[in-house]
C-alpha cells in the first residue's frame, strides 16, 4: 500500500486539489452576492492551487453573520431603550418626505425629532469636546472606535477614561481587534491595567488578523451619561490634531449630538458590546429619558454583514434617485460598485449638479489607482471631481439638495458597503446642511478639478496599473 501511494502521489495530489478547488469555488459561486467578487475568488482558487482555496477560507467567508445571529437574535428585546415621546417619533418631514418614507422601509430605526447636532472639524476641535464630556460624566461612559493608538492623544483619552472609572463612573471601551494593532504596543493592555472594562471586536488567532481582515467594526461612538454623543469618521490618534504638526496629518469631521438620537447611538453601541463581551447594558444610566434639544430630525443607520447587510448602499441609492438640485460627496476612498456609479451618472443626466471631493493622494495607493480607473465614467457625464490637496482628508459627508445629510464612519467602497460594520446618521436640517455645504465649499476652493482629458491622457503603463487595481475593487 505504501508503495502504491508513493507511485501515485502526483495523481492523488491533483485529485485533492480538484476536490478542494471545486468545493471552494462552489461555495464562492453560491454565497458571494457580488458577481465580481465571485469571479475573482474562483479565478484565484483555480490559478493558485491550494493557496487560492486557503486564502478564500481565510478572507472570503463571512463567518460573523451566523455568530451574530446566534448571540444577538434577541437583542431588540434585550436592549432596554425607552421610546422617545410619541410627538418626537416619526415626525412630519417638511422637505423631501418621500425620501424619509423610502428610508423607513430600508432601516430598522425610526426618524426622531428634537436633536441638536454640531459639526467638529479635526481633532483640534473634536478631541477637547470629547474629553470634556468624559471628564464631566457622572453616570456612564461608553466608547467604541476602530483605531485607538497608544500615542500622546491616546494617552490623554486613556487618562480621562481612567479618571472617570476612579470616580465610580461605569466605563466600557470597545476597540476593533485589528484597529487596536495600528500602534505597537496596543493600548488595550494599558486600559485593562487601569481597571477599565475593555473588549476587542472579533479578535483573531492570526498575528496579522488576516482571518477576519474585512469584517471590522469601523464605527466611532463616544457617549457620556447617555445624553451627549459623538460620532463621525475620526479615530483616536495624534494625526488628527493638526495644531501639533503631526508626522502624518489627517483632516476629518466629527459630530456632537444631543437629543433622542443619542438613544439610538447607545443602542448600536450596546449591540456591539453585547456581541463582543457578552454583557448586556441596561438601565437609565445608559438609556435615560431624552428631551428635545434642537431642530434636527435624525436617525441612526447601522450597516454591516449581519442583519443590516447593504442597508447603507440602499439608502445611498434612494437618496441619489431623489436628488433634485445637487449632490455633494466628500470621501477619502471612492471605489463604489457599478450600481452607485450608474446612480451618480443618472442624477447628473437628470440635471442634478453632482460633485465629488476626494484626496489628491490617500494613504492607500491601491485604492487611489482603482478610483482613478473609475472616474472617466463620471467625468464624461458631467460629474465634477475635485482632488483636495494635503493634508489627507478623511472626511465622510454626503449631502442631497439643501436639507438632507448623511454623516458617519462609512467610506464609498466595498469595505464600508459590504464588508465592515459602519454607523451613519441621517439628518434633516436645512440650517445644519447649510453649514455643511459651506464646509464642502471650503474643501473645494483649494482643490484641483479633474478633467476627462487628464484621466484619458494617462500613459499606458499607468492605465494598466489602475485597471489592475480596479479588479480588486470588491475588496478595497
C-alpha positions as CSV (number, residue, x, y, z in Angstrom):
1,X,0.0,0.0,0.0
2,X,2.8,2.4,0.9
3,X,4.5,1.7,-2.5
4,X,1.2,2.4,-4.3
5,X,0.8,5.8,-2.6
6,X,4.4,6.7,-3.4
7,X,3.9,5.7,-7.0
8,X,0.6,7.6,-7.4
9,X,1.2,10.7,-5.1
10,X,1.1,13.1,-8.0
11,X,-2.3,11.8,-9.1
12,X,-3.6,11.9,-5.5
13,X,-2.4,15.5,-5.1
14,X,-4.0,16.5,-8.3
15,X,-7.3,14.9,-7.3
16,X,-7.1,16.6,-3.9
17,X,-6.6,20.0,-5.5
18,X,-9.5,19.3,-7.8
19,X,-11.8,18.5,-4.9
20,X,-10.7,21.4,-2.9
21,X,-11.0,23.8,-5.8
22,X,-14.5,22.5,-6.7
23,X,-15.6,22.9,-3.1
24,X,-14.2,26.4,-2.6
25,X,-15.3,27.7,-6.0
26,X,-18.8,26.2,-5.5
27,X,-19.1,28.0,-2.1
28,X,-18.0,31.3,-3.6
29,X,-20.5,31.0,-6.5
30,X,-23.4,30.2,-4.2
31,X,-22.6,32.6,-1.3
32,X,-21.0,35.7,-2.9
33,X,-23.7,38.2,-3.8
34,X,-21.3,40.4,-5.8
35,X,-20.6,38.6,-9.1
36,X,-17.2,40.4,-9.4
37,X,-16.1,39.1,-6.1
38,X,-17.2,35.6,-7.0
39,X,-15.3,35.7,-10.3
40,X,-12.2,37.0,-8.6
41,X,-12.3,34.3,-6.0
42,X,-13.0,31.5,-8.4
43,X,-10.1,32.6,-10.6
44,X,-7.7,32.8,-7.7
45,X,-8.9,29.4,-6.4
46,X,-8.1,27.7,-9.7
47,X,-5.0,29.7,-10.7
48,X,-3.3,29.2,-7.3
49,X,-3.6,25.5,-6.3
50,X,-4.4,25.0,-2.6
51,X,-3.2,28.6,-1.8
52,X,-6.2,30.2,-3.5
53,X,-8.6,28.0,-1.6
54,X,-6.7,28.7,1.6
55,X,-7.0,32.4,1.0
56,X,-10.7,32.1,0.3
57,X,-11.1,30.2,3.5
58,X,-9.3,32.9,5.5
59,X,-10.5,36.0,3.8
60,X,-13.6,35.2,1.7
61,X,-16.0,33.5,4.0
62,X,-18.2,35.7,6.2
63,X,-18.3,33.8,9.5
64,X,-19.7,36.6,11.6
65,X,-23.3,36.5,10.3
66,X,-24.2,33.2,11.9
67,X,-22.3,34.1,15.1
68,X,-24.0,37.5,15.3
69,X,-27.4,35.9,14.7
70,X,-27.0,33.4,17.5
71,X,-25.7,35.9,20.0
72,X,-27.9,38.8,19.1
73,X,-31.1,37.2,18.0
74,X,-32.9,38.6,21.0
75,X,-31.1,42.0,21.0
76,X,-34.2,44.0,20.2
77,X,-35.9,42.8,23.4
78,X,-32.7,42.8,25.4
79,X,-31.7,46.4,24.6
80,X,-33.6,48.4,27.2
81,X,-34.0,51.7,25.4
82,X,-37.1,53.8,26.3
83,X,-39.0,55.0,23.4
84,X,-38.9,58.8,22.8
85,X,-42.2,60.6,23.4
86,X,-44.7,60.0,20.7
87,X,-44.6,63.5,19.4
88,X,-40.9,63.1,18.6
89,X,-41.3,59.7,16.8
90,X,-41.8,59.6,13.0
91,X,-42.1,63.4,12.8
92,X,-43.5,65.1,9.7
93,X,-40.8,65.9,7.3
94,X,-41.3,69.3,5.6
95,X,-38.7,68.8,2.9
96,X,-38.2,65.6,0.9
97,X,-40.9,63.5,2.8
98,X,-40.7,60.9,0.1
99,X,-37.0,60.3,0.8
100,X,-37.8,59.8,4.5
101,X,-40.6,57.4,3.7
102,X,-38.4,55.3,1.4
103,X,-35.6,55.1,4.0
104,X,-38.2,54.0,6.6
105,X,-38.6,50.8,4.5
106,X,-34.9,50.1,4.5
107,X,-33.6,50.7,8.0
108,X,-34.8,49.4,11.4
109,X,-34.7,52.6,13.4
110,X,-37.1,55.5,13.4
111,X,-36.5,59.1,12.4
112,X,-36.7,61.1,15.6
113,X,-37.1,64.9,16.2
114,X,-35.7,67.2,18.7
115,X,-31.9,66.8,18.1
116,X,-29.1,69.3,18.2
117,X,-26.0,68.4,16.0
118,X,-22.7,70.2,15.9
119,X,-20.0,69.5,13.3
120,X,-16.5,69.4,14.8
121,X,-13.6,69.8,12.5
122,X,-10.4,67.8,13.1
123,X,-9.1,66.6,16.4
124,X,-8.2,70.2,17.4
125,X,-12.0,70.8,18.0
126,X,-13.4,67.3,18.4
127,X,-11.0,65.9,20.9
128,X,-11.3,68.7,23.6
129,X,-15.1,68.4,23.4
130,X,-15.0,64.6,23.7
131,X,-12.5,64.7,26.6
132,X,-14.6,67.3,28.4
133,X,-17.7,65.1,28.1
134,X,-15.7,62.2,29.6
135,X,-14.4,64.4,32.4
136,X,-17.8,65.6,33.3
137,X,-19.6,62.3,33.1
138,X,-21.3,61.1,36.3
139,X,-23.3,58.0,35.3
140,X,-21.6,56.2,32.4
141,X,-19.1,56.5,29.6
142,X,-19.1,54.2,26.5
143,X,-16.5,54.4,23.7
144,X,-16.3,52.4,20.5
145,X,-13.5,53.1,18.0
146,X,-11.7,51.4,15.2
147,X,-8.3,52.8,16.0
148,X,-7.1,53.8,19.5
149,X,-3.4,54.5,19.2
150,X,-1.0,54.3,22.1
151,X,0.4,57.8,21.4
152,X,0.1,61.2,23.1
153,X,-3.6,61.7,22.1
154,X,-4.4,58.1,23.0
155,X,-2.8,58.6,26.4
156,X,-5.0,61.6,27.1
157,X,-8.1,59.6,26.4
158,X,-6.8,56.7,28.5
159,X,-6.2,59.0,31.4
160,X,-9.6,60.7,31.1
161,X,-11.3,57.3,31.0
162,X,-9.3,56.1,34.0
163,X,-10.2,59.2,36.0
164,X,-13.9,58.6,35.2
165,X,-13.5,55.0,36.4
166,X,-11.8,56.2,39.6
167,X,-14.8,58.5,40.2
168,X,-17.1,55.4,40.2
169,X,-18.4,56.0,36.7
170,X,-19.0,52.7,34.7
171,X,-16.7,52.9,31.7
172,X,-17.0,50.5,28.7
173,X,-14.4,50.6,25.9
174,X,-14.8,48.6,22.6
175,X,-11.8,48.6,20.2
176,X,-11.7,46.7,17.0
177,X,-9.2,43.9,17.2
178,X,-7.4,44.8,14.0
179,X,-7.5,48.6,14.6
180,X,-6.0,48.0,18.1
181,X,-2.8,46.9,16.3
182,X,-2.3,50.1,14.4
183,X,0.1,51.1,17.2
184,X,2.6,48.9,19.0
185,X,2.2,48.1,21.7
186,X,-1.5,48.1,21.7
187,X,-3.2,50.5,24.1
188,X,-5.7,47.7,25.2
189,X,-3.4,46.2,27.9
190,X,-2.9,49.7,29.4
191,X,-6.6,50.3,29.6
192,X,-7.2,46.9,31.2
193,X,-4.4,47.5,33.8
194,X,-6.2,50.7,34.7
195,X,-9.2,48.6,35.7
196,X,-11.4,49.6,32.7
197,X,-13.8,47.1,31.1
198,X,-12.4,46.7,27.6
199,X,-13.5,44.4,24.8
200,X,-12.0,43.8,21.4
201,X,-14.3,43.3,18.4
202,X,-13.8,39.9,16.6
203,X,-10.3,39.0,17.8
204,X,-8.3,36.7,15.5
205,X,-5.8,34.0,16.2
206,X,-3.7,35.3,13.3
207,X,-0.9,37.7,14.2
208,X,-1.9,39.9,11.3
209,X,-5.7,39.5,11.8
210,X,-5.8,38.0,8.3
211,X,-8.6,35.6,9.1
212,X,-11.1,38.5,9.6
213,X,-9.4,41.4,7.8
214,X,-12.6,42.7,6.3
215,X,-15.1,42.1,9.0
216,X,-14.1,45.1,11.1
217,X,-16.1,47.3,13.4
218,X,-15.4,50.7,11.8
219,X,-17.9,52.6,14.0
220,X,-16.9,55.5,16.2
221,X,-19.1,56.2,19.1
222,X,-18.5,58.1,22.4
223,X,-21.4,58.7,24.8
224,X,-21.4,60.3,28.2
225,X,-24.2,59.7,30.7
226,X,-26.4,58.6,27.8
227,X,-27.1,62.2,27.0
228,X,-24.3,63.5,24.7
229,X,-22.8,61.5,21.9
230,X,-20.0,61.9,19.4
231,X,-19.7,60.1,16.1
232,X,-18.2,60.5,12.7
233,X,-15.1,59.4,10.9
234,X,-12.4,60.2,13.5
235,X,-10.3,57.6,15.2
236,X,-8.2,58.4,18.3
237,X,-4.7,59.2,17.2
238,X,-2.2,62.1,17.1
239,X,-2.5,62.6,13.3
240,X,-5.9,64.3,13.7
241,X,-4.6,67.2,15.8
242,X,-3.2,69.5,13.1
243,X,-2.0,72.2,15.5
244,X,0.6,69.7,16.8
245,X,2.1,69.3,13.4
246,X,1.9,65.5,13.4
247,X,4.2,63.5,11.1
248,X,1.1,62.2,9.2
249,X,-1.6,64.9,9.4
250,X,-5.2,63.9,8.7
251,X,-8.2,66.2,8.3
252,X,-11.5,64.8,9.4
253,X,-15.0,65.7,10.6
254,X,-16.8,64.5,13.7
255,X,-20.2,65.4,15.2
256,X,-21.6,66.1,18.7
257,X,-25.2,65.1,19.2
258,X,-27.8,65.9,21.8
259,X,-31.4,64.7,21.9
260,X,-33.3,61.4,21.3
261,X,-30.8,60.4,18.6
262,X,-28.3,59.7,21.4
263,X,-30.5,56.7,22.5
264,X,-30.3,55.2,19.0
265,X,-26.5,55.5,19.0
266,X,-26.4,54.0,22.5
267,X,-28.5,51.1,21.2
268,X,-26.0,50.5,18.5
269,X,-23.1,50.5,21.0
270,X,-24.9,48.1,23.3
271,X,-25.5,45.7,20.5
272,X,-21.8,45.7,19.6
273,X,-20.7,45.5,23.3
274,X,-23.0,42.5,23.9
275,X,-21.7,40.8,20.8
276,X,-18.1,41.3,21.9
277,X,-18.3,40.9,25.7
278,X,-21.5,39.0,26.5
279,X,-22.5,41.8,28.9
280,X,-25.9,43.4,28.4
281,X,-26.0,47.1,29.4
282,X,-29.4,48.3,30.7
283,X,-30.9,51.0,32.9
284,X,-31.2,54.7,32.8
285,X,-27.5,55.3,33.4
286,X,-27.2,54.2,29.7
287,X,-30.7,54.9,28.5
288,X,-32.1,58.0,30.3
289,X,-35.2,59.7,29.1
290,X,-34.1,62.3,26.5
291,X,-35.9,65.6,26.0
292,X,-35.8,67.6,22.7
293,X,-32.7,69.7,22.3
294,X,-32.8,71.2,18.9
295,X,-34.4,71.3,15.4
296,X,-32.8,68.3,13.7
297,X,-34.6,65.2,12.6
298,X,-32.2,62.3,12.8
299,X,-31.9,58.6,12.6
300,X,-29.0,56.2,13.3
301,X,-28.3,53.8,10.4
302,X,-26.2,50.8,11.3
303,X,-24.8,48.7,8.4
304,X,-22.8,45.5,8.4
305,X,-22.5,41.9,7.2
306,X,-25.3,40.8,9.5
307,X,-29.0,41.7,9.6
308,X,-28.1,45.2,8.4
309,X,-26.4,43.9,5.2
310,X,-26.2,46.5,2.4
311,X,-28.6,48.9,4.2
312,X,-26.2,51.8,3.7
313,X,-25.9,51.1,0.0
314,X,-29.7,51.0,-0.4
315,X,-30.0,54.3,1.5
316,X,-27.5,56.0,-0.8
317,X,-29.2,54.7,-3.9
318,X,-32.6,56.0,-2.6
319,X,-31.1,59.4,-1.8
320,X,-29.4,59.7,-5.2
321,X,-32.6,58.9,-7.0
322,X,-34.5,61.5,-5.1
323,X,-32.0,64.4,-5.6
324,X,-33.4,67.4,-7.4
325,X,-30.8,70.1,-7.4
326,X,-27.4,69.0,-6.2
327,X,-25.4,66.1,-4.7
328,X,-22.1,66.6,-2.9
329,X,-19.9,63.8,-1.7
330,X,-16.7,64.1,0.4
331,X,-15.0,60.8,0.9
332,X,-11.4,59.6,1.5
333,X,-11.9,56.4,-0.6
334,X,-14.1,56.2,-3.6
335,X,-14.4,52.7,-5.2
336,X,-18.1,52.1,-5.4
337,X,-19.8,49.3,-7.4
338,X,-21.5,49.8,-10.8
339,X,-24.9,50.5,-9.4
340,X,-23.8,53.5,-7.4
341,X,-21.7,54.8,-10.4
342,X,-24.9,54.4,-12.5
343,X,-27.0,56.3,-9.9
344,X,-24.5,59.2,-9.9
345,X,-24.4,59.3,-13.7
346,X,-28.2,59.2,-13.8
347,X,-28.5,62.0,-11.4
348,X,-26.2,64.1,-13.5
349,X,-28.1,63.3,-16.6
350,X,-31.3,64.5,-14.9
351,X,-29.7,67.9,-14.4
352,X,-28.6,67.4,-10.8
353,X,-25.3,69.1,-10.1
354,X,-23.1,66.2,-8.8
355,X,-19.8,67.0,-7.1
356,X,-17.2,64.5,-5.7
357,X,-14.4,65.6,-3.4
358,X,-11.6,63.1,-2.9
359,X,-8.0,63.4,-1.8
360,X,-5.2,64.1,-4.3
361,X,-3.5,61.2,-2.6
362,X,-4.8,59.0,0.2
363,X,-2.9,56.6,2.4
364,X,-3.9,53.6,0.3
365,X,-2.3,53.8,-3.2
366,X,-4.2,50.8,-4.5
367,X,-7.5,52.5,-3.7
368,X,-6.3,55.7,-5.4
369,X,-5.4,53.7,-8.6
370,X,-8.7,51.9,-8.6
371,X,-10.6,55.1,-8.1
372,X,-8.8,56.8,-11.0
373,X,-9.8,53.9,-13.3
374,X,-13.4,54.5,-12.5
375,X,-13.6,58.3,-12.7
376,X,-14.0,58.6,-16.5
377,X,-17.5,57.2,-16.2
378,X,-18.5,60.2,-14.1
379,X,-16.5,62.9,-15.8
380,X,-17.9,62.1,-19.3
381,X,-21.4,62.6,-17.9
382,X,-20.8,65.9,-16.3
383,X,-20.0,64.9,-12.7
384,X,-17.4,67.3,-11.2
385,X,-14.5,65.7,-9.4
386,X,-12.2,67.7,-7.1
387,X,-9.0,66.4,-5.7
388,X,-8.1,68.1,-2.4
389,X,-4.5,68.8,-1.5
390,X,-2.6,67.7,1.6
391,X,-3.2,67.0,4.4
392,X,-5.0,63.8,3.6
393,X,-8.8,64.4,4.1
394,X,-10.5,61.6,5.9
395,X,-13.9,63.4,6.0
396,X,-17.1,61.4,5.1
397,X,-20.0,63.5,4.1
398,X,-23.0,63.1,1.7
399,X,-25.4,66.0,1.0
400,X,-28.5,65.9,-1.1
401,X,-30.1,69.2,-2.0
402,X,-30.2,71.7,0.8
403,X,-31.8,69.9,3.8
404,X,-30.6,66.3,3.9
405,X,-27.3,64.9,5.0
406,X,-25.7,61.5,5.8
407,X,-22.7,61.6,8.1
408,X,-20.8,58.9,9.9
409,X,-18.0,56.4,9.6
410,X,-18.6,54.9,6.1
411,X,-16.5,55.4,3.0
412,X,-17.7,54.9,-0.5
413,X,-16.2,51.5,-1.1
414,X,-16.9,47.8,-0.8
415,X,-15.4,47.6,2.7
416,X,-18.0,50.1,4.0
417,X,-20.9,48.9,1.9
418,X,-20.5,45.2,2.3
419,X,-17.6,44.0,4.5
420,X,-17.3,46.2,7.6
421,X,-19.7,47.4,10.4
422,X,-20.5,51.1,10.0
423,X,-22.6,53.7,11.6
424,X,-24.2,56.7,9.8
425,X,-26.7,59.3,10.9
426,X,-29.4,60.6,8.6
427,X,-30.1,64.3,9.2
428,X,-32.9,66.5,8.0
429,X,-32.0,70.1,8.9
430,X,-31.7,73.0,6.5
431,X,-29.5,75.2,8.8
432,X,-27.1,72.4,9.6
433,X,-26.9,71.4,5.9
434,X,-26.1,75.0,5.1
435,X,-23.1,74.9,7.4
436,X,-22.0,71.6,5.9
437,X,-22.3,72.9,2.4
438,X,-20.1,75.8,3.5
439,X,-17.6,73.2,4.8
440,X,-17.6,71.5,1.4
441,X,-17.1,74.9,-0.3
442,X,-14.0,75.3,1.9
443,X,-12.8,71.9,0.7
444,X,-13.4,72.7,-2.9
445,X,-11.6,76.1,-3.0
446,X,-8.1,74.9,-2.7
447,X,-8.8,71.6,-4.6
448,X,-7.9,70.8,-8.2
449,X,-10.7,70.0,-10.6
450,X,-10.0,66.8,-12.5
451,X,-10.8,66.8,-16.2
452,X,-11.7,63.9,-18.5
453,X,-8.7,64.8,-20.7
454,X,-6.4,64.3,-17.8
455,X,-7.8,60.9,-17.0
456,X,-7.8,59.9,-20.6
457,X,-4.2,61.2,-21.0
458,X,-2.6,58.8,-18.6
459,X,0.2,56.7,-20.0
460,X,-0.5,53.1,-21.0
461,X,1.6,51.7,-18.0
462,X,-0.4,53.9,-15.6
463,X,-3.7,52.9,-17.1
464,X,-2.8,49.3,-16.9
465,X,-1.8,49.7,-13.3
466,X,-5.0,51.5,-12.5
467,X,-7.0,48.9,-14.4
468,X,-5.5,46.0,-12.5
469,X,-6.2,47.8,-9.2
470,X,-9.8,48.2,-10.3
471,X,-10.1,44.4,-10.5
472,X,-9.6,44.4,-6.7
473,X,-12.4,46.9,-6.1
474,X,-14.7,44.4,-4.4
475,X,-12.0,44.1,-1.6
476,X,-11.0,47.8,-1.3
